[in-house]
Amino acid sequence: MNLRGIAAGILSKVIKDGQSLTFALDLALESVKDSKDKAFIQALCYGVIRQYHRLDQILQQLLSKPLRNKDTDIKMLLLIGVYQLRYMRVKPHAAVSETVAAANKKSWAKSLINAVLRKYIREQEGLEKKVDQEVFSLYSHPQWIINKIENDWPDQASNLLLANNCQPPMSLRVNLAKITQANYLKLLAVDLIEAKADPRCSTSITLKQPILVEKLPGFSVGLVSVQDTAAQIAAELLDVQAGQKVLDLCAAPGGKTAAILEAAPESISLLAVDIDESRLHRVEENLQRLKLKAKLLVADAAKSAEWAQGQTFDRILVDAPCSALGVIRRHPDIKILRRESDIAALITVQKQILDVAWELLIPGGILLYATCSILKQENEGQIDYFLSNHADATEMPINVNWGIKTTVGRQILTGDSGMDGFYYAKLAKNI
Ligand SMILES: C[S@@+](CC[C@H](N)C(=O)[O-])C[C@H]1O[C@@H](n2cnc3c(N)ncnc32)[C@H](O)[C@@H]1O
């Protein structure tokens, strides 16, 4: 079993077939037993996807003629080879020989990989300097994402683009119904897992190094879940009170559903809606592990006539489908799979879902709008527009020590206090 060969197969699925990295990786890793091998393949795949635009540019300088489309696997091996030489602590001779070996029976490919990687070793310094001159290879992002980020956040753009290429921290949400943050930190310390409490969120703990969830004390019995601090904040902001009816729109895979249920009194009822049935199964699995209860419904949130049946709600979370440009560091394949043309369609769906949700909210109720985006059109622009069209809506202040106050709502920029890029706006329906 050649680990680089497996990684090349996974990368081809993303680059050529447009599969998501997590999907392609999970499927391929099912047949890999050793946890170190799994970790190595994962590091190669995430690393190459993070640096794809840069590595591709370097490769173009190294090849005398482009590879044919049908040779995607070989191209992926070349990128893997350069990635190891540039970013990993693999010894150069091992990086070259193992990558060459992964080309299996294709002797032309073996010679090509050998020659290209050796050329890279010889010319590395000059090549790296050359690709630094193009912004898209310097930051390893498609130009359209760079343009949007520079347009919305001119002062923070460089930091944001760099943060997108960093490995994110692993954060945990402590189930305060079962254990305190301080006591969970003690459990981690017993197992020599270094971690610290997050001062911005009463449930959050960030680990110094990511580890397998099975190694987390009490994970199987629901003491903790894995969730970025920025996402955990939703539960606090929604502020659910005893006996209230809660609607969680666009709920899958259920991270915020579970956070809300853990934080709320048992007397509440929660309906979680998502359009994607397979993703909704993951909500079910999450709730089962945590022994939490909610009604789950596969439905289009924007078509409430088909499912709401006259129900109204005291609290509504709209965790809208979005560009996800705030979570590129967790899902670097967004840089490859997302198209600029998707944004307008997403903004339209967000508008539709917001309008429908508002109809289902009781006067005096609260709607929390959330995205994992940093684009103003999806965030403050969207809510500005909403407020100008809904005279019965009032923005509620979010008085916290995280993020940036925007014209309306609050923006967390990727990497700010270690968090994912997120946006929240809290709206009250006038009585
Ligand atoms: C940002 S994710 C939600 C994350 C989730 N709230 C959590 O915390 O785990 C957006 C979700 O919106 C769902 N979605 C997209 N369009 C939808 C629609 N029209 N109606 C309902 N759900 C939709 C997607 O299937 C996806 O699961």
The ligand as an SDF file (V2000), in Angstrom:
LIG
                    3D

 27 29  0  0  0  0  0  0  0  0999 V2000
  -24.1650   26.0750    7.3130 C   0  0  0  0  0  0  0  0  0  0  0  0
  -24.8740   24.5340    7.0870 S   0  0  0  0  0  0  0  0  0  0  0  0
  -25.7060   24.3330    8.6160 C   0  0  0  0  0  0  0  0  0  0  0  0
  -24.8320   23.9270    9.7730 C   0  0  0  0  0  0  0  0  0  0  0  0
  -25.6300   23.5100   10.9910 C   0  0  0  0  0  0  0  0  0  0  0  0
  -26.5750   24.4910   11.4200 N   0  0  0  0  0  0  0  0  0  0  0  0
  -24.7390   23.1600   12.1590 C   0  0  0  0  0  0  0  0  0  0  0  0
  -24.5180   23.9760   13.0500 O   0  0  0  0  0  0  0  0  0  0  0  0
  -24.2310   22.0280   12.1870 O   0  0  0  0  0  0  0  0  0  0  0  0
  -26.1820   24.9060    6.0100 C   0  0  0  0  0  0  0  0  0  0  0  0
  -27.2220   23.8160    5.8190 C   0  0  0  0  0  0  0  0  0  0  0  0
  -28.2690   24.3720    5.0310 O   0  0  0  0  0  0  0  0  0  0  0  0
  -28.9050   23.3100    4.3590 C   0  0  0  0  0  0  0  0  0  0  0  0
  -29.7680   23.9170    3.3360 N   0  0  0  0  0  0  0  0  0  0  0  0
  -29.4050   24.5100    2.1800 C   0  0  0  0  0  0  0  0  0  0  0  0
  -30.4890   24.9880    1.5480 N   0  0  0  0  0  0  0  0  0  0  0  0
  -31.5530   24.7000    2.3170 C   0  0  0  0  0  0  0  0  0  0  0  0
  -32.9530   24.9240    2.2050 C   0  0  0  0  0  0  0  0  0  0  0  0
  -33.4640   25.5610    1.1580 N   0  0  0  0  0  0  0  0  0  0  0  0
  -33.7580   24.4790    3.1910 N   0  0  0  0  0  0  0  0  0  0  0  0
  -33.2450   23.8180    4.2580 C   0  0  0  0  0  0  0  0  0  0  0  0
  -31.9500   23.5680    4.4150 N   0  0  0  0  0  0  0  0  0  0  0  0
  -31.1030   24.0110    3.4640 C   0  0  0  0  0  0  0  0  0  0  0  0
  -27.7470   22.4710    3.8700 C   0  0  0  0  0  0  0  0  0  0  0  0
  -28.1590   21.1490    3.6030 O   0  0  0  0  0  0  0  0  0  0  0  0
  -26.7730   22.5630    5.0640 C   0  0  0  0  0  0  0  0  0  0  0  0
  -26.9210   21.4380    5.8920 O   0  0  0  0  0  0  0  0  0  0  0  0
  1  2  1  0
  2  3  1  0
  2 10  1  0
  3  4  1  0
  4  5  1  0
  5  6  1  0
  5  7  1  0
  7  8  2  0
  7  9  1  0
 10 11  1  0
 11 12  1  0
 11 26  1  0
 12 13  1  0
 13 14  1  0
 13 24  1  0
 14 15  1  0
 14 23  1  0
 15 16  2  0
 16 17  1  0
 17 18  1  0
 17 23  2  0
 18 19  1  0
 18 20  2  0
 20 21  1  0
 21 22  2  0
 22 23  1  0
 24 25  1  0
 24 26  1  0
 26 27  1  0
M  CHG  2   2   1   9  -1
M  END
$$$$
